[in-house]
Every structure is written in C-alpha cells, then in structure tokens.
Amino acid sequence: MRSIFCLVSFILCLNLKGQDKTISSGNKPSTSVANSKHKIMLIPFENRMYLSEIDFLINKESKLNAKQIKATMRDGLNEQFYKRLKSKMAVVDLLEDTTKTKKDLENVYQYLSYQYLKVPNQDNYKPPVKEKEEKTVHNGQLTVESNSDARFMNAWIKSPTVVPYLSGKYKTNLFLFFNELDIKALNGIPGDLNTNPARKIILHYTVYTVDAKEINSGIAEVSLPANVNSPTKIINTYFAQLADIVAARIDKALLVK
C-alpha cells in the first residue's frame, strides 16, 4: 500500500512540474489552439464590387453571360475561403443558404461604407487610417497633393448594431469582408484575343473582431496565366491561392492579438 502511495505521489509531482513548465515558459499558443475558440463569418462582395477585364474571354470559354460570371465568381470565392478556413475554425458563409441569410446580407450592405486607403505592410501590420490631404497654393491655385502609394478598398459598417446582431445570431466573433475583387489584364486590351498580357487577380478584404477591431486588411493577389479563362479553374486554383494567403495572415493576427 505504501509503495502504491509513493508511486502516485511521484506521478503527481511530474505532472505538476510539467504544468509549471508550460505556464512559466511564456510560449504563445499554437495556431490551432489560438483559432479553436473563434468562429468567422464570410461576407461576400457586393455585385458592383466585381471588376473584371477578362469577362469577354471567360464568356467565350464558358458561355456564361455577365451576370452568371459575376455570380459564379462571387460564390466560388466564398467557397474556397470556407474550405480553407474550416480546418482552422468554425465558419459561417452568408452565401451558403441565401434563403436564410438574404435579409442579413442586405442589412450588412445597407450600412457598408468603403474608402481607398494605403495598403498596410503585412510584415508589421497596423490598421490603415485615413490620411490628411496635403493642400498647397501654387500660382494662386489651391492644389491637393497626390500620393502614389498603393491603395486598397477598405470597408466598415456604419451602424453600431449590425455586427453585435450578427454575432448574437450566428455566434461569430470574427468577420471577413470581401470588399472588392479585381481581375486585371495588366498589359493588354480587355477582350483582345491577340494579346498575351500578364494578368492578376486582386482581392481587397478586411477582417474585424466582434468589438470592431481591425486585425488584418489589405490586398491579396495572384498571377493568372493568359490561357486560363475557365471559371472552374480560376476558382479551384487561383481563388484557392488567395484563400491560402489571407488565411495565413489571419493566423498571424490571432497569435499576436
């Protein structure tokens, strides 16, 4: 009996030492631990915020009309982010069942506001702020100094009640806004079949917490080969790459939050 008691005491001692080492080491939690307590909502871009210079080519390949292309890209973007993020945390996609979420999505759009701001440095992220316009007088004329820094479309909700309502209904504490999606034919003429331009897909996005703290935002971009005009391939390959980029940034933001 005494030997059993000594053995149990020894095991408990080792346990306490192990716990003490974990607590006192000051190590940050792993990404999976940091994300497990979160639930993120995906808010799709408004139809007017889809800006593509290659839809003529997409139509030629897929036979989809302009409205169908926009809807396919909108659904596909949310789908890829859902797939990428669901392994990390719970996800609510407002496009998953629009019969249930349509009213809430319309409510978000009603109070959504946009502004072009300077693209944040992802290596040392700080939420972007509105910059003061530098006004000068030249030859008797008032001029506003232009700034050549790269800009992205940021978004926020003007109503203070919308996010708390969404959080209460869907039990979400993170909100990923897809603000704008651009598909650029950078060096070519849109729709010109004889050009071979270097093309890019650019996603403008913002991530907020339930208390309106902006933990990450900016642009994610990937190159799109000139011979890829299939919506399915664009979504499954290149939208998936966008999701990888933003998901990694969210991981980083949650670890330092």
LINKA-V147107 format. One record per helix or strand of 2 or more residues. SS is the DSSP state (alpha for helix, beta for strand). FROM is the first residue (numbers start at 0). LEN is the number of residues. If there is no record, write none. Layout:
{{SS:FROM:LEN} {SS:FROM:LEN}}
This chain:
{{alpha:1:23} {alpha:30:6} {beta:38:5} {alpha:46:3} {beta:49:3} {alpha:54:8} {alpha:65:20} {beta:89:4} {alpha:97:13} {beta:111:7} {alpha:121:3} {beta:134:4} {beta:140:4} {beta:150:7} {alpha:161:9} {beta:173:12} {beta:198:11} {beta:213:11} {alpha:230:26}}
